[in-house]
Amino acid sequence: MVDALGRGDNGAGPVSLYEGADIEELQEIVSGRLSPHRLTILGRQLLPGRLQVFHAGAVGLYDLAYGAPVRLQVGDLPDYYCQLPQAGSGAMVVNGVALSSTLSVGGPGDGVLTELDHRAVQGAFAMSRQIVEEVLAVRLGDVPQKPLRFHQHVLDQANPAVRSWLELARSFRAFVVSPLGRSSDLGIRHFERLLVDTLLDVQPHSWSGSADRGTPLLPSALRRATEFCAEHAGDAVSVSDIAQAARVGVRTLREAFRTHLDTTPLAYLRRVRLDRAHQDLKAIADGSASGTVTEVACRWGFTHLGRFSADYRGAYGRSPSDTVRGRR
């Protein structure tokens, strides 16, 4: 069995989403789980293709191998991805510029062309746009009005800070499949945010000048409130609960959300829950988890299915049932 975060029952290792010789089937699964892409097969398949998931939360971790020399082309990344090569070799072009290494990072607005040999195994470190914007909002003191863009795409291993971040990413890979990782969803959530926060410290991006060194600019009460929403998204939470966690009154809390995030506490919580539901529905679509739209909706506190469907369509441009069927 596989849980909602893509982990096996025994926590002993990654879960295989696909292994075999049907490259077109593998492409379809990868497109649904990670990013839609155009695939060109450049030579004969010599090894089995595979897609393994170590973790499938707000920050996902996957290993991908096609077992044949291939060219992958993505027109516009939907989320943020770090490519962490595990084996084999390849070449990458981002926005028309050839990179010196496939050890790289990109995000929304970036077009990526990758060529891999038959031995290549790519570790895909996938960060949802939602979690990147949540982390960035804490730094900026406001919700970013445009997506973060990385100015430098190669992760430079000559930089000691980058090497430290790569060690942290490897630690995450080990932690999520460990008995401790399986028993601590809250620990996983904190680790996810730590990875995003520290990546924004070591890799130059479009908000670096405004969010330098991760200095938190949001009021401490509002930071406590947003962290509480992230940690208790699956619980029955009232605005009073959020205010208590933030250690302020309800009126002060509402004013802080309106002033700094241009939303209300419960609307913010609903956005977090929608993102968690979206991740679960994608996991059902590619077979790494089981369940129904109703079960997912109820898991994340949506008891009115019609309203859930409308909110979901407004956020993702398609219905929950379309996501489960793999439609885009």
KOLKEGU-62181 format. One line per 3 residues: their letters; for each residue x negated, y, z negated of N, C-alpha, C, O, CB. Coordinates in steps of 0.02 Angstrom, whole numbers. Glycine has a CB too. Example, Ala and Ser with C-alpha at 12.3 -4.5 7.8 and 13.67 -1.06 7.14 Angstrom:
2
AS	-660 -284 -390 -615 -225 -390 -660 -165 -390 -712 -166 -423 -565 -224 -452  -642 -112 -354 -684 -53 -357 -645 2 -394 -670 57 -402 -704 -30 -286
This chain:
328
MVD	-42 -60 0 0 0 0 -44 63 0 -101 62 -22 48 0 -62  -15 117 26 -50 181 30 -7 233 -4 54 236 7 -65 201 104  -38 276 -46 2 327 -80 7 389 -36 -18 390 20 -30 345 -148
ALG	41 441 -63 55 500 -22 -8 539 -4 -7 579 43 102 546 -60  -63 527 -39 -125 560 -24 -169 518 21 -227 536 34 -162 578 -87  -142 462 46 -180 421 93 -230 375 60 -278 354 93 -216 465 140
RGD	-220 357 -4 -268 315 -38 -239 246 -49 -179 239 -60 -289 347 -105  -281 195 -46 -259 127 -58 -246 114 -131 -268 152 -174 -309 79 -31  -210 58 -146 -193 42 -215 -254 33 -259 -253 54 -317 -150 -20 -216
NGA	-306 1 -233 -363 -15 -276 -413 42 -282 -459 39 -323 -398 -76 -251  -405 94 -242 -450 152 -246 -522 135 -228 -567 174 -243 -448 180 -315  -533 76 -196 -601 53 -183 -632 82 -120 -692 76 -110 -602 -22 -179
GPV	-594 113 -78 -622 139 -16 -569 172 26 -512 179 6 -655 84 22  -589 193 87 -542 227 131 -490 179 159 -498 118 156 -579 261 189  -436 207 185 -382 169 216 -388 174 291 -399 229 318 -312 193 192
SLY	-383 119 326 -387 119 399 -320 137 430 -271 102 419 -411 50 425  -318 192 468 -257 211 504 -255 178 573 -201 169 601 -254 287 510  -314 161 599 -317 126 663 -386 94 670 -436 122 649 -303 174 723
EGA	-387 34 700 -449 2 720 -433 -44 779 -390 -88 773 -482 -37 661  -467 -35 834 -453 -76 892 -482 -46 956 -526 -3 954 -379 -85 900  -457 -71 1012 -486 -54 1077 -441 -10 1120 -458 5 1177 -502 -116 1115
DIE	-383 11 1093 -336 52 1131 -352 126 1118 -327 154 1070 -263 36 1114  -393 156 1161 -415 224 1149 -357 273 1153 -355 322 1116 -469 244 1199  -309 260 1197 -252 306 1203 -210 305 1140 -185 357 1118 -209 286 1264
ELQ	-201 246 1110 -164 243 1046 -202 280 992 -171 316 952 -152 169 1026  -268 271 989 -308 307 940 -302 382 950 -295 419 901 -381 285 944  -304 405 1012 -297 476 1026 -231 503 1000 -228 558 971 -303 490 1101
EIV	-177 465 1009 -111 487 987 -110 494 911 -81 542 884 -57 438 1010  -140 446 876 -141 449 803 -183 508 779 -164 544 733 -169 383 774  -241 518 811 -284 573 791 -250 640 805 -255 687 765 -352 570 829
SGR	-214 645 861 -178 707 877 -125 722 825 -115 780 807 -147 702 946  -90 671 801 -38 682 751 -65 697 683 -36 738 647 6 622 747  -121 666 665 -148 674 598 -193 736 592 -189 772 542 -188 613 578
LSP	-234 749 642 -282 803 639 -263 860 686 -234 910 665 -352 778 655  -280 853 750 -267 908 797 -253 880 866 -288 835 888 -326 957 799  -202 905 902 -191 884 971 -252 900 1013 -282 953 1006 -127 918 1001
HRL	-271 854 1057 -330 865 1098 -325 827 1163 -288 779 1169 -393 844 1060  -363 851 1212 -369 817 1277 -429 770 1273 -483 791 1252 -375 868 1336  -419 708 1294 -472 658 1291 -493 636 1361 -451 619 1402 -450 598 1249
TIL	-558 637 1373 -585 610 1436 -634 554 1418 -682 565 1380 -621 665 1479  -623 494 1443 -667 437 1430 -723 438 1481 -711 435 1541 -627 369 1432  -785 443 1457 -842 452 1501 -879 387 1518 -923 387 1560 -891 500 1469
GRQ	-860 333 1484 -894 269 1496 -857 212 1464 -803 222 1435 -965 272 1471  -885 154 1468 -852 93 1443 -852 92 1367 -900 114 1335 -888 31 1471  -798 65 1338 -795 58 1265 -838 -1 1244 -829 -57 1268 -721 48 1242
LLP	-885 12 1199 -933 -38 1177 -922 -59 1104 -946 -112 1084 -1003 -12 1186  -887 -18 1067 -873 -33 996 -800 -20 982 -769 19 1018 -918 10 949  -771 -51 930 -701 -37 913 -693 37 893 -736 65 859 -678 -83 855
GRL	-638 67 914 -621 133 890 -588 129 822 -559 78 805 -575 169 940  -594 182 783 -563 180 717 -550 250 689 -585 298 706 -606 141 668  -499 255 648 -486 315 609 -472 294 538 -426 255 525 -425 356 639
QVF	-513 318 491 -506 302 421 -490 366 382 -517 419 398 -569 267 393  -448 360 332 -432 417 289 -457 403 219 -439 352 188 -356 432 290  -498 449 194 -520 446 125 -471 484 80 -458 465 23 -590 475 118
HAG	-443 537 108 -398 580 69 -357 622 119 -383 642 171 -436 626 19  -293 634 103 -250 669 151 -209 723 118 -149 730 133 -204 619 186  -239 761 72 -203 815 39 -213 881 75 -220 882 136 -226 821 -32
AVG	-213 936 37 -224 1002 66 -293 1006 98 -303 1044 146 -216 1057 13  -339 968 72 -404 957 104 -407 882 120 -406 841 75 -464 980 58  -413 865 184 -415 796 205 -485 775 224 -526 816 244 -367 784 262
LYD	-498 711 219 -564 685 237 -555 620 277 -525 572 252 -608 672 174  -581 620 338 -571 564 385 -637 546 417 -682 587 422 -518 583 438  -642 483 439 -695 461 483 -664 439 550 -616 401 551 -737 403 451
LAY	-692 465 605 -665 451 671 -720 424 717 -774 454 721 -634 514 702  -706 368 750 -753 341 800 -712 314 858 -665 275 848 -798 284 769  -730 335 919 -694 310 978 -726 247 1006 -693 210 1043 -692 364 1032
GAP	-789 234 991 -822 173 1016 -840 176 1090 -861 125 1118 -779 115 1004  -832 233 1120 -848 244 1191 -873 315 1198 -855 358 1158 -787 230 1237  -913 329 1249 -931 399 1262 -869 438 1284 -836 419 1331 -987 404 1316
VRL	-855 493 1249 -793 530 1262 -806 605 1260 -856 628 1233 -739 512 1211  -760 641 1290 -758 714 1286 -691 733 1255 -638 712 1279 -767 749 1356  -693 773 1201 -632 796 1166 -626 871 1175 -675 907 1164 -634 776 1091
QVG	-567 894 1194 -558 966 1204 -496 989 1166 -441 963 1177 -551 982 1279  -505 1038 1123 -451 1067 1083 -446 1140 1103 -495 1177 1100 -464 1060 1006  -386 1162 1125 -377 1230 1148 -376 1281 1092 -402 1337 1101 -315 1236 1186
DLP	-347 1264 1035 -341 1311 979 -330 1270 916 -277 1240 908 -282 1363 990  -379 1269 872 -373 1229 811 -314 1255 768 -308 1315 759 -438 1231 771  -272 1209 742 -216 1231 701 -236 1245 628 -205 1286 595 -161 1179 702
DYY	-288 1210 605 -311 1217 536 -387 1228 537 -415 1244 589 -292 1155 493  -419 1218 480 -491 1227 475 -524 1159 468 -502 1116 430 -509 1273 415  -578 1149 506 -611 1084 507 -687 1092 502 -716 1135 535 -593 1046 572
CQL	-717 1050 460 -789 1041 461 -803 973 492 -772 923 474 -820 1046 389  -849 971 539 -872 908 569 -935 886 533 -985 923 533 -884 916 646  -933 827 503 -990 801 466 -1012 736 498 -987 683 480 -971 790 391
PQA	-1059 739 546 -1079 678 583 -1107 625 536 -1147 638 492 -1131 696 636  -1084 563 548 -1105 506 506 -1153 460 545 -1198 430 515 -1044 466 482  -1144 455 611 -1185 411 651 -1181 433 724 -1137 472 742 -1163 336 644
GSG	-1228 407 765 -1227 424 836 -1248 496 849 -1275 529 806 -1159 411 864  -1234 519 910 -1253 587 929 -1199 618 972 -1155 583 997 -1321 587 965  -1204 683 981 -1155 719 1022 -1175 791 1032 -1228 812 1010 -1086 715 990
AMV	-1132 827 1065 -1143 898 1078 -1076 934 1071 -1023 905 1082 -1173 910 1149  -1079 998 1052 -1018 1035 1039 -1023 1106 1067 -1076 1138 1062 -1002 1038 964  -968 1129 1096 -962 1198 1121 -901 1229 1087 -847 1200 1089 -956 1200 1200
VNG	-910 1287 1056 -855 1323 1023 -848 1391 1056 -895 1431 1058 -868 1330 946  -787 1404 1081 -773 1467 1114 -823 1483 1170 -843 1540 1180 -772 1525 1063  -843 1430 1206 -888 1438 1263 -961 1441 1246 -1003 1449 1291 -870 1498 1300
VAL	-979 1436 1181 -1049 1441 1160 -1072 1372 1136 -1041 1342 1091 -1057 1494 1104  -1127 1346 1165 -1154 1282 1144 -1186 1287 1075 -1224 1334 1062 -1205 1257 1196  -1169 1240 1031 -1197 1240 963 -1260 1197 961 -1268 1151 1001 -1145 1216 912
SST	-1303 1212 914 -1365 1174 906 -1354 1109 868 -1398 1066 866 -1417 1215 870  -1294 1101 839 -1280 1041 800 -1204 1031 798 -1166 1079 802 -1309 1045 729  -1184 968 792 -1112 954 783 -1092 960 710 -1033 953 693 -1094 884 810
LSV	-1140 972 665 -1125 987 595 -1099 1058 593 -1138 1106 592 -1188 978 549  -1033 1066 592 -1005 1131 607 -938 1141 572 -910 1095 543 -997 1140 682  -913 1203 578 -849 1222 550 -814 1269 598 -845 1310 630 -857 1254 480
GGP	-747 1261 603 -707 1305 645 -636 1309 618 -618 1274 571 -707 1282 718  -596 1352 650 -528 1360 625 -482 1390 677 -500 1393 736 -527 1401 563  -423 1414 656 -374 1442 702 -406 1496 747 -442 1540 724 -315 1472 663
GDG	-390 1491 811 -418 1537 860 -479 1510 895 -501 1539 945 -435 1601 827  -508 1456 871 -567 1427 901 -549 1372 951 -508 1329 935 -614 1400 847  -578 1374 1010 -574 1320 1058 -636 1278 1055 -692 1304 1054 -563 1348 1129
VLT	-628 1212 1052 -685 1168 1039 -689 1114 1093 -638 1082 1109 -680 1136 969  -749 1103 1119 -763 1049 1166 -819 1007 1137 -873 1033 1121 -782 1077 1238  -806 942 1128 -855 897 1098 -867 837 1142 -820 807 1168 -832 875 1028
ELD	-931 819 1151 -948 757 1185 -985 712 1136 -1032 734 1102 -991 771 1249  -964 649 1133 -991 601 1085 -1013 538 1121 -982 518 1170 -940 585 1030  -1066 506 1097 -1085 442 1126 -1045 386 1093 -1006 398 1047 -1161 430 1117
HRA	-1055 324 1116 -1013 269 1093 -1027 251 1020 -985 219 988 -1024 208 1136  -1084 272 993 -1101 255 923 -1078 309 874 -1083 300 814 -1176 245 916  -1053 364 900 -1038 422 857 -981 408 808 -929 382 827 -1020 482 900
VQG	-993 426 746 -942 426 694 -941 497 665 -989 520 636 -956 372 637  -885 530 674 -877 599 650 -837 600 585 -781 574 583 -844 643 703  -865 629 533 -825 643 474 -788 707 484 -818 760 494 -870 646 410
AFA	-722 704 481 -680 764 490 -657 788 421 -620 753 387 -619 750 537  -678 847 402 -660 877 338 -608 930 354 -625 985 375 -723 907 301  -544 914 342 -488 956 366 -458 996 308 -434 967 259 -434 912 399
MSR	-460 1061 315 -431 1106 265 -369 1139 294 -374 1173 345 -483 1159 241  -312 1131 262 -252 1162 288 -258 1237 287 -290 1266 243 -190 1139 248  -227 1269 335 -227 1342 337 -196 1370 273 -216 1424 250 -188 1367 399
QIV	-148 1333 245 -115 1355 184 -165 1363 126 -165 1415 93 -60 1306 164  -206 1312 114 -251 1316 56 -306 1369 68 -327 1402 20 -283 1248 42  -329 1376 130 -379 1428 144 -350 1497 130 -384 1540 101 -405 1423 218
EEV	-288 1508 150 -257 1574 140 -242 1586 66 -245 1642 42 -193 1580 181  -225 1532 29 -213 1540 -43 -277 1560 -78 -277 1605 -120 -185 1474 -73  -332 1526 -62 -396 1542 -92 -417 1613 -72 -442 1651 -114 -451 1491 -71
LAV	-408 1630 -10 -427 1697 14 -384 1751 -19 -409 1806 -33 -420 1701 90  -320 1736 -31 -277 1786 -63 -301 1804 -133 -297 1861 -154 -205 1760 -67  -328 1754 -168 -355 1768 -235 -415 1814 -230 -424 1858 -272 -374 1701 -270
RLG	-456 1804 -179 -515 1846 -170 -498 1917 -149 -528 1965 -174 -561 1815 -119  -450 1923 -104 -433 1988 -75 -386 2029 -118 -383 2090 -114 -403 1979 -7  -348 1994 -160 -296 2028 -198 -233 2037 -158 -188 2074 -178 -320 2094 -221
DVP	-228 2003 -100 -170 2009 -56 -170 1951 -8 -222 1920 5 -170 2078 -18  -111 1935 20 -107 1884 71 -140 1910 134 -123 1964 157 -32 1864 85  -188 1872 164 -221 1896 224 -172 1904 282 -128 1862 292 -277 1848 245
QKP	-178 1958 319 -132 1973 373 -152 1940 439 -113 1940 486 -128 2048 383  -212 1911 442 -234 1874 501 -278 1817 479 -308 1820 425 -272 1920 552  -282 1764 519 -321 1705 498 -395 1721 489 -423 1763 524 -313 1650 548
LRF	-425 1688 441 -497 1692 432 -531 1661 492 -512 1607 515 -518 1657 366  -583 1694 519 -624 1668 574 -696 1661 550 -723 1707 519 -619 1714 638  -726 1605 564 -797 1596 548 -840 1628 601 -832 1616 661 -814 1520 540
HQH	-888 1671 579 -934 1704 626 -990 1656 647 -1017 1663 702 -963 1767 594  -1006 1610 605 -1060 1561 620 -1029 1492 614 -1000 1475 562 -1122 1570 571  -1035 1452 666 -1001 1387 667 -1046 1329 644 -1021 1280 616 -976 1372 735
VLD	-1110 1334 654 -1155 1280 632 -1168 1287 557 -1181 1342 533 -1223 1282 671  -1164 1232 521 -1182 1230 451 -1258 1220 447 -1282 1165 462 -1143 1173 412  -1294 1271 429 -1367 1272 433 -1397 1236 373 -1396 1262 317 -1393 1345 436
QAN	-1424 1177 384 -1452 1137 329 -1518 1166 303 -1543 1144 251 -1463 1066 352  -1547 1215 338 -1606 1249 312 -1588 1296 254 -1631 1317 216 -1641 1288 367  -1524 1311 248 -1500 1355 194 -1487 1311 132 -1445 1266 135 -1434 1393 215
PAV	-1521 1324 76 -1511 1282 16 -1439 1282 -8 -1415 1231 -34 -1556 1307 -39  -1404 1338 -1 -1335 1341 -23 -1291 1296 19 -1245 1264 -7 -1308 1413 -21  -1304 1293 85 -1266 1248 128 -1280 1175 110 -1234 1134 108 -1283 1261 202
RSW	-1344 1159 96 -1360 1091 76 -1324 1072 12 -1301 1016 4 -1436 1084 66  -1318 1119 -34 -1281 1106 -96 -1208 1094 -82 -1176 1051 -113 -1289 1165 -145  -1180 1133 -34 -1109 1123 -18 -1099 1054 14 -1049 1021 0 -1085 1178 30
LEL	-1145 1032 57 -1139 966 87 -1142 911 35 -1108 861 41 -1194 956 140  -1183 921 -16 -1185 872 -72 -1118 871 -108 -1094 818 -128 -1242 890 -121  -1088 930 -116 -1022 934 -148 -970 897 -106 -928 862 -134 -1001 1008 -158
ARS	-973 905 -40 -926 870 4 -935 795 0 -886 758 0 -935 893 76  -998 772 -5 -1010 700 -13 -984 675 -80 -959 619 -86 -1084 684 -6  -989 717 -132 -962 698 -197 -886 692 -195 -857 648 -227 -983 750 -250
FRA	-854 736 -156 -782 732 -148 -762 667 -115 -713 635 -135 -756 792 -106  -800 646 -64 -786 583 -29 -787 524 -79 -745 480 -76 -838 571 27  -836 525 -124 -840 471 -174 -786 477 -227 -758 426 -249 -909 472 -207
FVV	-770 539 -248 -723 549 -302 -652 528 -283 -617 497 -324 -723 622 -323  -630 544 -222 -559 531 -205 -542 457 -202 -484 439 -210 -543 563 -139  -592 414 -190 -578 342 -187 -598 306 -252 -595 245 -256 -615 311 -128
SPL	-619 345 -302 -639 316 -366 -578 306 -411 -527 337 -400 -691 361 -400  -584 262 -461 -529 254 -510 -510 320 -543 -451 333 -555 -548 203 -563  -559 363 -558 -544 427 -590 -506 472 -542 -457 504 -562 -609 462 -612
GRS	-526 474 -479 -490 515 -430 -419 492 -421 -374 533 -414 -526 514 -364  -408 426 -422 -340 400 -414 -296 416 -473 -235 420 -466 -343 325 -405  -326 426 -532 -285 438 -592 -279 511 -609 -247 529 -659 -315 401 -651
SDL	-309 556 -569 -308 627 -586 -291 669 -524 -336 696 -492 -376 648 -615  -227 675 -509 -207 718 -453 -226 791 -467 -244 828 -421 -131 713 -441  -222 812 -530 -241 880 -546 -315 891 -533 -335 944 -509 -224 896 -620
GIR	-357 841 -550 -428 846 -535 -441 851 -461 -484 889 -439 -464 786 -563  -402 813 -421 -408 818 -348 -392 888 -324 -429 916 -283 -362 766 -313  -338 918 -350 -318 985 -328 -373 1036 -344 -388 1079 -303 -252 1006 -362
HFE	-402 1031 -403 -455 1077 -422 -516 1068 -377 -548 1117 -356 -475 1068 -496  -533 1005 -361 -590 991 -318 -579 1020 -248 -625 1047 -218 -603 914 -314  -517 1013 -222 -501 1040 -156 -515 1115 -154 -546 1141 -108 -428 1026 -138
RLL	-491 1151 -205 -500 1224 -206 -574 1242 -215 -597 1292 -187 -458 1255 -262  -609 1203 -254 -681 1215 -263 -717 1209 -197 -761 1251 -182 -710 1165 -314  -701 1159 -157 -733 1150 -92 -719 1209 -45 -765 1233 -12 -709 1085 -60
VDT	-657 1232 -43 -641 1288 0 -674 1352 -24 -704 1389 15 -565 1298 4  -670 1364 -89 -700 1425 -117 -774 1428 -103 -800 1480 -82 -688 1428 -193  -809 1373 -114 -882 1374 -105 -902 1377 -32 -953 1406 -15 -913 1313 -138
LLD	-862 1346 13 -876 1352 84 -872 1426 106 -912 1448 146 -826 1309 125  -823 1462 80 -816 1533 98 -874 1575 70 -888 1629 95 -750 1561 72  -908 1549 19 -967 1583 -7 -1028 1573 37 -1069 1618 44 -982 1560 -77
VQP	-1035 1513 68 -1097 1498 103 -1094 1508 179 -1146 1512 211 -1116 1427 89  -1032 1513 207 -1026 1519 280 -996 1587 299 -941 1602 278 -982 1461 308  -1032 1628 338 -1007 1695 355 -940 1692 392 -930 1650 437 -1058 1732 398
HSW	-894 1736 374 -828 1737 405 -801 1808 407 -833 1855 383 -779 1691 366  -743 1815 437 -716 1882 451 -697 1922 389 -689 1983 393 -657 1875 495  -689 1888 331 -671 1924 270 -730 1927 222 -721 1947 164 -612 1890 237
SGS	-790 1908 244 -847 1905 198 -859 1972 162 -872 1972 102 -909 1885 235  -854 2027 198 -867 2091 167 -815 2111 115 -831 2146 66 -870 2144 219  -753 2087 125 -699 2106 79 -692 2058 21 -664 2075 -31 -634 2109 116
ADR	-719 1996 30 -711 1945 -22 -779 1917 -41 -786 1857 -52 -665 1888 3  -829 1961 -44 -898 1939 -55 -906 1904 -122 -884 1928 -174 -944 1998 -50  -939 1847 -119 -956 1808 -178 -895 1784 -217 -901 1765 -275 -1000 1848 -222
GTP	-838 1786 -186 -779 1757 -218 -756 1795 -278 -725 1766 -323 -793 1687 -238  -770 1860 -282 -748 1899 -340 -672 1902 -342 -641 1928 -296 -777 1969 -338  -641 1875 -395 -568 1874 -397 -540 1944 -408 -557 1978 -456 -544 1828 -453
LLP	-497 1966 -362 -469 2033 -365 -396 2034 -389 -371 2087 -408 -474 2066 -298  -364 1976 -388 -295 1974 -413 -295 1981 -489 -343 1960 -522 -260 1909 -392  -244 2011 -517 -238 2013 -590 -241 1942 -618 -216 1895 -588 -173 2048 -612
SAL	-272 1935 -677 -281 1868 -706 -214 1833 -716 -210 1772 -707 -318 1873 -772  -162 1870 -734 -96 1840 -744 -70 1810 -679 -40 1756 -680 -46 1891 -772  -81 1844 -624 -57 1819 -559 -97 1758 -537 -69 1712 -508 -61 1875 -506
RRA	-162 1758 -552 -202 1698 -536 -177 1638 -576 -172 1583 -549 -276 1710 -551  -161 1650 -639 -135 1594 -680 -68 1570 -652 -54 1510 -652 -126 1616 -753  -27 1616 -627 38 1598 -600 31 1557 -536 66 1506 -529 79 1660 -587
TEF	-13 1577 -490 -20 1541 -427 -51 1473 -439 -33 1424 -406 -62 1581 -377  -99 1468 -485 -128 1403 -501 -76 1357 -532 -76 1297 -518 -187 1412 -549  -32 1384 -574 21 1344 -604 68 1317 -550 88 1259 -553 62 1385 -656
CAE	85 1358 -501 128 1336 -446 95 1279 -407 128 1230 -389 144 1394 -399  30 1285 -394 -5 1233 -357 -8 1167 -396 -2 1113 -368 -76 1255 -340  -17 1172 -462 -24 1113 -503 42 1080 -521 43 1021 -538 -61 1130 -565
HAG	97 1117 -518 162 1091 -539 214 1095 -483 274 1101 -496 187 1129 -600  190 1091 -421 236 1096 -364 289 1041 -364 344 1052 -338 197 1095 -299  274 983 -391 321 928 -391 366 926 -452 407 880 -459 285 864 -385
DAV	358 973 -497 397 974 -560 457 1022 -554 458 1066 -511 353 994 -619  504 1013 -599 560 1061 -604 534 1123 -639 522 1123 -699 622 1029 -643  526 1176 -601 494 1237 -626 541 1296 -617 571 1304 -564 427 1251 -590
SVS	547 1337 -669 587 1398 -666 540 1458 -666 481 1451 -679 637 1402 -726  568 1516 -651 528 1576 -653 503 1590 -723 449 1619 -732 567 1636 -626  541 1569 -774 519 1577 -843 458 1533 -858 413 1554 -894 576 1559 -892
DIA	457 1473 -829 399 1429 -838 336 1461 -808 283 1459 -838 412 1360 -805  344 1490 -749 287 1522 -717 263 1582 -758 203 1591 -767 305 1545 -645  310 1621 -783 293 1679 -824 256 1657 -888 208 1689 -909 355 1719 -842
QAA	280 1602 -918 248 1577 -979 176 1555 -964 131 1569 -1004 289 1519 -1009  166 1521 -908 99 1499 -889 54 1559 -875 -6 1557 -889 101 1453 -828  83 1612 -848 45 1673 -833 33 1716 -894 -8 1762 -894 80 1713 -779
RVG	72 1701 -947 67 1738 -1011 91 1810 -1005 62 1856 -1034 -5 1736 -1037  144 1819 -965 176 1885 -958 251 1875 -958 275 1818 -954 151 1922 -893  288 1929 -962 360 1925 -956 383 1915 -884 344 1926 -837 391 1988 -984
VRT	446 1894 -876 472 1881 -809 472 1944 -766 454 1941 -707 543 1852 -814  491 2000 -795 492 2062 -756 422 2081 -732 413 2101 -674 522 2119 -798  372 2076 -776 303 2091 -757 279 2043 -703 245 2064 -656 257 2088 -818
LRE	297 1980 -710 277 1930 -660 305 1946 -592 269 1946 -542 300 1860 -682  370 1962 -589 401 1977 -525 369 2039 -493 359 2041 -432 476 1989 -534  353 2088 -533 322 2148 -507 252 2133 -479 232 2161 -428 318 2203 -561
AFR	215 2089 -512 148 2071 -489 151 2034 -422 112 2047 -377 112 2027 -541  198 1988 -415 206 1952 -352 227 2000 -296 203 1994 -240 257 1895 -359  272 2046 -312 295 2093 -261 239 2140 -239 231 2153 -180 355 2134 -287
THL	201 2165 -287 149 2214 -272 90 2184 -235 65 2213 -187 125 2246 -336  67 2125 -258 5 2097 -232 15 2045 -177 -29 2037 -134 -33 2066 -288  72 2010 -177 82 1957 -127 143 1967 -84 157 1927 -39 87 1891 -162
DTT	180 2021 -97 240 2038 -57 289 1980 -53 316 1964 0 219 2058 14  300 1948 -111 348 1893 -114 372 1888 -186 354 1929 -228 316 1826 -91  413 1838 -200 436 1825 -268 403 1762 -295 377 1722 -255 513 1819 -270
PLA	403 1752 -360 373 1691 -388 403 1628 -359 366 1581 -342 379 1690 -463  469 1624 -354 501 1563 -330 492 1554 -255 488 1497 -231 575 1563 -347  488 1608 -217 475 1603 -145 404 1577 -134 391 1538 -88 485 1671 -110
YLR	357 1600 -175 289 1575 -170 286 1501 -186 253 1462 -151 242 1615 -218  320 1480 -240 323 1409 -258 354 1368 -201 330 1313 -187 363 1399 -323  406 1395 -170 437 1359 -115 389 1349 -57 389 1297 -24 500 1396 -91
RVR	347 1399 -43 298 1393 11 247 1338 -5 228 1300 39 262 1461 22  225 1335 -67 179 1282 -88 212 1213 -80 181 1167 -54 156 1292 -162  275 1208 -101 310 1143 -95 320 1123 -22 315 1065 -5 378 1148 -130
LDR	335 1172 20 343 1156 92 279 1128 120 280 1081 160 364 1219 131  222 1156 101 158 1131 126 146 1060 102 123 1018 141 101 1177 103  162 1045 40 153 976 14 200 928 51 180 873 69 167 974 -62
AHQ	262 949 63 309 907 101 284 896 172 290 841 198 379 940 102  257 948 202 230 943 271 174 891 274 172 850 320 204 1011 295  130 891 225 75 842 223 103 772 216 78 726 249 26 858 166
DLK	153 762 174 183 695 164 218 670 227 213 612 244 232 696 105  253 715 261 289 695 322 239 676 377 252 629 415 334 752 347  183 711 382 132 692 431 102 624 415 87 585 460 77 745 434
AIA	95 610 350 68 544 330 117 488 349 95 434 370 54 543 254  182 500 342 232 450 363 229 441 438 235 385 463 303 472 340  220 496 475 220 493 548 165 448 574 175 411 623 213 562 577
DGS	106 451 543 51 410 570 43 343 534 -5 307 546 -13 448 567  91 327 489 91 261 458 47 253 397 42 198 371 70 213 508  16 307 373 -26 300 314 15 306 249 -13 297 195 -80 353 315
ASG	79 320 255 124 321 197 194 302 222 208 304 281 125 391 162  237 284 175 305 266 193 354 311 157 336 344 108 319 192 176  416 312 181 467 353 150 513 384 201 506 373 261 436 406 107
TVT	559 424 177 607 458 220 603 534 208 571 556 160 679 433 207  634 571 252 637 644 244 670 662 178 648 706 142 674 677 303  724 626 162 760 640 99 715 628 39 714 669 -8 822 597 94
EVA	677 573 39 633 558 -17 579 611 -25 563 631 -81 602 489 -8  551 632 31 499 684 28 527 749 2 497 783 -40 466 694 97  586 768 28 617 830 6 630 829 -69 615 878 -104 684 841 44
CRW	657 775 -94 672 770 -166 608 769 -207 606 796 -263 713 707 -180  556 737 -181 492 734 -217 465 803 -232 435 815 -284 441 693 -177  477 850 -185 450 917 -194 503 968 -213 495 1028 -201 415 939 -130
GFT	558 943 -242 606 988 -273 658 1018 -228 693 1065 -248 571 1042 -305  666 992 -165 716 1018 -120 778 973 -123 779 920 -93 689 1022 -46  828 994 -159 888 953 -169 942 968 -117 987 927 -107 916 964 -239
HLG	937 1025 -85 985 1042 -32 951 1030 35 909 1070 57 1009 1118 -38  968 973 67 931 952 127 939 1000 186 892 1010 224 954 883 147  998 1031 192 1008 1078 247 963 1139 239 934 1163 288 1080 1100 249
RFS	958 1164 178 915 1222 166 841 1203 175 801 1241 202 926 1250 95  823 1142 153 754 1118 162 737 1116 236 684 1138 257 745 1049 131  782 1089 277 770 1083 348 762 1151 380 718 1161 422 827 1044 382
ADY	803 1199 360 799 1267 388 734 1301 368 701 1332 410 859 1309 365  715 1295 304 652 1325 281 592 1292 316 544 1326 335 645 1318 205  596 1227 325 541 1190 357 533 1211 429 478 1223 453 553 1115 352
RGA	589 1216 464 586 1237 534 559 1308 540 521 1323 586 656 1232 567  578 1351 494 552 1419 495 477 1422 485 444 1466 513 587 1461 443  451 1376 444 379 1376 429 337 1341 482 282 1363 497 367 1344 363
YGR	364 1286 512 323 1243 555 349 1238 626 318 1205 668 319 1175 525  406 1270 641 430 1272 709 463 1208 734 476 1202 794 376 1288 754  476 1161 689 510 1099 708 543 1072 645 528 1093 590 461 1047 739
SPS	589 1024 655 626 996 598 583 944 562 536 918 591 692 965 622  600 929 499 564 876 463 568 809 500 519 772 502 591 868 393  626 792 527 633 729 563 590 726 625 564 673 642 706 717 582
DTV	580 783 659 535 785 717 463 770 696 427 736 732 540 853 753  443 797 638 375 783 613 366 709 599 315 681 617 361 824 550  416 678 567 412 607 552 406 565 615 371 514 617 473 585 510
RGR	441 587 668 438 549 732 376 566 773 366 538 827 501 564 774  335 612 747 274 629 783 284 679 838 240 688 880 243 568 811  342 713 840 355 762 892 327 829 872 323 846 813 430 768 905
R	308 868 924 278 935 911 318 989 946 301 1048 941 205 937 933
